[in-house]
Amino acid sequence: MQVYLVGGAVRDKLLGYPFHERDWVVVGATPEAMLEQGFTPVGKDFPVFLHPRSKEEYALARTERKTAPGYTGFSFYASPDVSLEDDLIRRDLTINAIAEDEHGTLFDPFNGAQDIRDKKLRHVSDAFSEDPVRILRTARFAARYHHLGFTVAKNTNALMSDMVTSGEVDHLVAERVWKEMSRALDERNPEVFFRVLRECGALAKVLPELEQLFGVPQPAKHHPEIDTGAHTLMVLQQAAQLSDATCVRFAALVHDVGKGVTDPEQWPRHINHEQLGVPLIKALCKRLAVPNDCRDLALLAAQFHTHVHRAFELRPNTILKLIKQTDALRRPERFTQLLLVCEADSRGRTGFESRPYPQPPYLLRALALCQAVDVKALVERGLQGAELGAAIDAARLEQLETLKQQTNNDEEHQA
């Protein structure tokens, strides 16, 4: 029985990249032998065991055979006669098909170490084309290692394009799409994930709402990059710099999808794109089983990002309405996330990346003033029901009027 460290731990050790999990493959063993040594079985489709002390995963070396479309359509064979190379050849990318023995010696039959040096994401074999999830994984690795200079190899991109043409990508299930997409959103350069998918044609299948933004123009005065798809990826890049929250990044990604369905005769204007995006986001989130927190923030961003951009132009009663409609009084943390999405939207334009965006502090100050209204004192005056609500709103509006006046005075003084 021989044990090898495999996959991400070996890859990231060679890259000098941080890693937290280690996976092992066991050659020459049987399930019975693993159980005798105290390992706990956890694999459903093939023999995977947890180490009795470290709880790390140990999988028996195995081969696989395609039996049906999609990523679940495989049968697996695990036996003592399956070699390490047999096991590695079924993996997706060469950089993930390197093993290391107990002495630190590398077993690298597919030149993954060379591809690491060349900064290439390359498929191990044509078996790559049997599993559509591998397109998503390749795009995710491209997002993770983009800052190190990694790119997808031309022959791998061509193979992924063939998978789209053949219809293999059509068998992706929503859960796996969101799992890979959400992990990609958490990477350092999440925009690269979507760019790679678009280059091979998979984006139109996986996220058509985003694909249809490319080629849609915007006013050059406000959007020097012009193309709405390009702007969207720039916004996502800015969001990644502003926040680690998946929901902030997702909302940044989809906030402008309404521009993909505006009247072309009105272009480059996009009248009512905010509301047009709402049903698209709802359908997208339902299709991919997007978590509620991501969906809800995305819907707020779609509807209200223009209001936030125009914060200094809004009348106090409109600001109060914005605070109420976004449920900011009860959900101030989410309101802060909405403002981050809007800041990313403002900065996600050519030449605007470092422009000041003072709207968030202004609106957070407005929210704080509304929260500071002494509701208890109004109740003690005997107010209740609609009368109490009107009094609370009046007190909040008075605070917002004062804020508006102070802001105008400050602007005049600076001028």
Secondary structure, DSSP 4 states (H G I P E B T S, - for coil): -EEEEETHHHHHHHHT------EEEEES--HHHHHHTT-EE--SSS-EEE-TTT--EEEE-EEEEE-SSSTT-EEEEE-TT--HHHHHTTSSBGGG--EE-TTS-EE-TT-HHHHHHHTEE-BSSGGGGG-THHHHHHHHHHHHSGGGT-EE-HHHHHHHHHHHHHTGGGG--HHHHHHHHHHHHTSS-HHHHHHHHHHHT-HHHH-HHHHTTTT-B--TTT-TT-BHHHHHHHHHHHHHHH---HHHHHHHHHTTGGGGSS-GGGTT--TTHHHHHHHHHHHHHHHHT--HHHHHHHHHHHHHHHHHHTGGGS-HHHHHHHHHHTTTTT-HHHHHHHHHHHHHHHHSSTT-TT----HHHHHHHHHHHHHTS-HHHHHHTT--HHHHHHHHHHHHHHHHHHHHHHHHHHHHHH-
